Amino acid sequence: MPHTALFFRQQLTFSSHNDLLINADAPMNVYFFNSNNIASEQITALASQYLQPQERTILAKRKQLQAKQEYLASRFIIKAYASQYFGYDFDSLTVLFDDKDTCLKVYQHNKIVALHSCISHSHGNVLVALVPSQQSAFKSIQLGVDLEWLSTKRSLEKVAKHYYHREELRACMSQAEDVSEQISKEVHAEALYRIWTLKEALAKAIKQPIATLLRDNVFEYCQSLNVRSGRYEVHDEVTSKTFDISIISDIELTDNAHIQILANTVVDTVSCHS
């Protein structure tokens, strides 16, 4: 059993950028974007400019504004990356979910692109992890990410007591042992969220329903995988929200996985082309 304290450390670094940048030397590029910045009146223009007919049909089925914002942002980021990295024309790309392989796939004129992608979204914020294949073929890898808002109104206590493994519960309790009583509840709650993001990311990486993993010890699965987790705080003019993030893959990751915070990338691009 690995030393569980490692899973609760901050192992993510963040930097803000106005444009989507690609680090070709990194095994994985990860991007974070607040799609709440996309105004409702921009949805139609964005869809017309950046989505293929099949994608626009899928977008139309999303009734909530936030779901539309998240969909548009994630597809824009994936296509912008594929366009830059492979040199493809942006308008020739389509991003669709493959129900059989239970993962997103990128197509260029109906031919699959050797790019692995995994997304997660929470309250309008979108996390996108991208790994180009080292071979021309789409070779399978394990890749999962999860993003969760640490809500003060939502408690995972009941879920944890009924479904979390005893080793997971013990690890969460140990996180609150060396802190004051005043903040121990907050630390414990944050630890419960970390277990949740680990389970969600793992479910995507190994392509199993989250329901089948709830009672299992996530630490045992992670022994043979590379895991990076951390928290990020999003500020706006009114409030701030903290998000817990976990990334799990079978590819080698840097000690502190780097995440690019994209500042209004989609919005600014639309404005420039209007």
N, C-alpha and C positions, 0 to 999 in steps of 0.2 A: 504494500500500500504506500503510495507516495506521500510525502509530507504535505498534508492538506492546507497548511498555512500559505503555501505558494499560490494557491488558487484564489486567494483573497487579496493579493497584492496588486498595486497599480502597475500593470505591465504594458500600458499603452501610452504613447506620446502623441501630441496633437500640434498641428500648425495650421494657420489660416491662410487661404489663398483666394484671389479673385478669379483665377483661372484653374482649370483642371490640369494638373501637372502629372507626368508619368515618370516614375523612377524605374528605369529599365533594369537596374541592378538588384532591385528588391524582388523577392520571390512572389510578393503579393502587394497590390496597391489597394488601399482602403479609403473610401470617401464618405464624408458625412455632410448632409445638406438639410437645412430646415425648409421644407417645401411649403410651409405656411406663408412664406414670402411670395408665393405665386398667387396673385389676385384672381378672384373668380372670373373677372372679365377677360383674363388672359388665357383661360383654358381652351377656348375654341381656336384661338390663333396658334397656340402651342401645339395642339393636336394636329392641326392642318399642316404646320410647318415641320414637325419632327416625327410624326407617327405614320406608319403605313396603314392602309385600309383595314387590315385584319386587327391591328393594334387599336385603331379608333373604335372598332366594334366592341372590343373588350373594355375600353375606357367608358363607352356609353352605358355599359352595364353597371358601372360603379355610380351609385346614386349620391353618396355623400361627397361633399366638396373635398374634404381632407383625403379621401381615398383617391380621388382624381388627381390631386396635387402630388401624392406619393407615387402614383403610377407614372405620371409624366416625368417627375424628377428622376426616378430610378432608370427609366428607359433612356432619358437624355444622357445621363452619366455613363451608362454602359455603351451607348452608341458613340459618344464623344471619345471614350477610351479606345474602342475598337477602331474608330476612324484614325486617331492619332497613331496608335501602336502598329496597326497593320497597313495603314495607308489607304484604307477603303473610303469610298465616297459615303458620307454620312447618310445620304438619301437612299443608299442601296441596302441599308441594314434593317433587320427586323429582329425584335427580341420577343420570344414566346416561351411559355412554360410547357415543357414536355411531360405530359401526364404519365407516360410509361416509365421514363427515367427519373421522374419527380425532381426536375431541376430546370432552371432557366437555360435556354440555348439561344445563341446569336446566329443569325443567318445573313449571308450576303448573296442576294439574288437566289434564294432558296438553297444555297450551299452552306453547310454548317461551318462556322468559324471556330478555330481552335482556341476558344476563350471560355474559361470557367467563371461563372458569376454566381454570387449568392447575395440576397438582399434581406433586410429586416427594416421594419418601420414601426414607429411609436409616436402617437400624437403629432403627426405631421413631419417628424424628423426621419430621415432615410439614411440607412447605412448600406453601402455597397462594397463588397469585396470582389476583386478581379484577379484572376491568375491565368496568364496566357500559357498555352501548352508549349512545351519545348519541342514538340513534334508537330508535323503538319496535320496529323489526325487528331480527332477529339478523344484523347486518352482520359479515361476516368480517374478522378482524384476524389478525395474526401475533403469537403469544404462546407463549413457551417458558421453562420454568424447570427447573433441575436442582440437586439436593442430593446431595453425596457425602461420606461419612465418609473422612477422610484416615487410612487404616489404615497402621500401621507394619509390618504383616505382609504387606500386599498391595503389590506393586511394579508400576508401569505401565511400567517400563523396556522389557520385552520387547514389550509392545503398541506402545509408542511407536516403537521401532526398526523394527518391521515395518509399522506403519500410519500413523504421524504424518507429515505433510508436512515436508519439509526446512526450510521457513520456520518451522514450529511448533517443531521441534527446536532450531533456531538461537535462537529467541526464549527457549526454556526455558533454554538454556545461558547466554544473556546475563544472565538473572536471577541466576545464581550467580557472575558474574564479579567483582563488587565486594564480596563477603563473604569471611570467613575460610574457610580450607580445612575447618575443623572443622564449620561449619554449611552448607557449600556443597551437600552431598548432600541435606540436608533441604530447602533452598531449591529445589533442582532437582526433587526429588520433588513438592513443593507446586506447582511450575509445571506439571508433567506432569498433575496432577489438575485444574488450572485449564483446561488445554486440553480435558480430558475433559468437564468440566461445560459448557464452551462448546459443544462438539460435541453433547452431549445436549440442551441447551436449544435449540440451533439446529435440530436434527432435529424437535423438537416444534413450533417456530415455523413452519417451512416444510413441515411434514408429510411428512418423508422418513425412511425407516428409517436408524437410526444406522449400519448396516453400509455404506450407500452414501456416507456422509460421512467415514468414517474416514481415507481417504487424501487427502481434499481439504483445502485450506488454509482453515481456519475464519476467518482474518482477512479474507480476500477477501469471504466472504459477509457478514461483519459491517460492511463499509463502508457498506452501505445500510440498516443496522438500528441500533437503540438497544440498547446493551449495558451492564449493570451487574453487577459481580462483587465477591465478597469472601469473608471467612471468619468463622465464628462458633463459639465454644467453649461446649459444653454441660457443665456440672458437676453431679455428683451426690455422694452421700455416699462413694462408693468411688473413682470414676474421673472423668476428664474426656475429652471427645472433641471434636476439631476437625472442622468440616464446611466444605466449599467450596461456594459457591453462585454460580450464574450465572442472570441474567435477560435474555432477549432479546425484543424486540418492535419492531413498526413504529410504535408510538405513542410520543409524546414522553415522556421520563422526566426526573425531576429529577436534578440533579448527583449527589446521593447518595441513591439509592433507600432508602426507609425500610421496615423490617420490624418488625412487632409480634410480640414473643415472648409467647405466651399461657400464663399460669401456671395450669394445672389447670382451664381453662375448662370442658371437658366433664365432668370428674370432679366439680367443685363443683356444676355444674348438676344432675347426676344426684342428688347428695346432697340438694340442696334440694327435689327433687321426690319423694324416696323417702318 
